[in-house]
Amino acid sequence: MLFHELGGPDVLKIEDVRLDAPGPGEVRVRVEAIGLNRAEALFRAGTYYYQPALPGSRLGFEAAGTVEEVGPEVAGFAPGDAVSILSDQEMSRHGVYADRVNVPAGCLLPSRVDPVTGAALWTTYLTAYGALVEAGRINPGDSVVITAASSGVGLAAIQIANHLGAVPIAVTRTAAKSARLLQAGAAHVIAADEDDLAGRVAAVTGGQGARVVFDAVAGPGLSELAETVAADGLLIVYGWLDPRPAPLPMNWPITVHGYHVGLVTADPGRMKRARALIEAGLRAGTLKPVIDRTFDLADIVEAHRHLESNTQIGKIVVTVRH
């Protein structure tokens, strides 16, 4: 899948591209499922934090499949191994929207789950884990406010908070998704466009506020969101769904933390701890990716339209026919 100009979903094109043998340190993966992320829509539109190389940019950084061939200097993987791809490589060159890709072996994780689950798992849960556990240090009983709660990361954060005994407070724009979020494990749901956000958080936390607020939106609403943080609490901002300026009150005794999943993926110790917690949650059944819809790779344009519709609850996955 390539795109030759910036724009909406219609710029995405399926094309045949020569794939050379994997080079030193590389592995060829037969892709079976691709996890879609909001960052990819931003990258396609030219509004991500770096620009695509045009024409002929690739897209995507999360997938699952089977190793077909390993290049020189690769240890730990062999043909036939089931793997997940979690690539931090530049998407224009290493995008994983394809039926086969060569990726650095360091981008692979062994997989013990089906491909759809494997493609939906790691970006969302590593993002939520790093924010809540490594940065937020949440403890049992802590109240955790989670914005964009119906997203893949939001739902992963709800599950991780429950897994650790914290109290997840889901924030969504309207009440339309409230029932689904309660079913997904939220202790409370607040409709930001319809409720007094700060007042509702105060009410459900006994006036204390949330020890951690995990925000994907930013924008002008960040000032009101900051008022939901407990004294000496932590406001963790990991996304910018609203690109407008985000003013903060200057007299509020909180810490603001700009967060990226690289806090985990670039640190072997944190990555080891993250995998241990996530895999334990999978075994126990307390962590399980919520799949909103699956699409075929041939329907990638429609999949991206759905990605931008804001109607989904959970992860969108694209499957690949062979």
Steps between C-alpha positions, in 0.01 A plus 500: 500500500648831388393862480646761268340816639364626829128480555205295613457123486457503120873568449580143617583263212580128484798441271748223421849579632815291469610354833867409521642230724532611864830671568726473804293513817173485306214249495238445231152469649192369326247750632164361609348792691573873538400717794385849405598799713387862492860605439480343154205717398694806618810387308297445182350848533835670572410603855720254691812616682715406197415508132474208256750466217299546181427362250475134591476517878408188691292500817446313825711368785305214666422157360511127565595204284749221441874511438581384146873571476775638721795702381861481610582586861151415629468287814190393686261470204450228242263435209158398628515708819186697583592862574359844564663802337539812713708726279651828609646542152413792271165408342575622146773237469384226736120524501333165564182542292597214267470125452873452565760729655866500597545646848790521747498202733498741792145601403365148553344338805417129520125450486286247686166640385304502174608755235207738552570516874873526432448798271273677751701440815835664538470867406188550709610306809860621500375859472256458787747300712781753465277791594316342791773280646842639407406871500187502717600237759134425563406303808189305604223745581639786291246682284611522136324726248532369142399719204421364152396198705340310211827493303726197503740671740214625717351153536845353571544763774163406653602134506847568643356726770258224601775238480699703756206582726466866402171675419461590129286806424424506126450829318324502163345783300133399528297248695451280192788269596437498875343155521777342295768663713339378820488150349869539413585556866476874564396572859347832389433664163491877443371659177729802462268690263197451724630493860694729732825307465680636804185483712428139405857388569485673837172325576620148418833547680357640820635845420859378471542502123688241296856411592572437129331647193593330170414728207500444125326822396690810626361822343313771692322240714829412670457791738169362630644149508785621718242602760406131544850407622550448872743725683850374418347273236622437147355611164644278226446628144577249225295621202386810317163412349416868537789695339399838643708662776469333840517755784561378854418672830824621656397484866390136517740270697525222243770351280447496122677216318536486120501128420590279205507121482873524424544541876438124509612365163842669511582366847568124534417495871167677456419284199569184701271617780230604253502164323484318833193692614321485163564130450388427857179692433441305179543171687266612777244638257508848656663649191345433159501734199157625397461466122255748350503376138721316256551594135680333211816670374319561171257717699770716661332823386176404675698392807659845521163668458375299796817587694416870460128463572544505879222241524719202584547338839832322509755409237454485123690213340570433132546137397707381204396223266768272355 
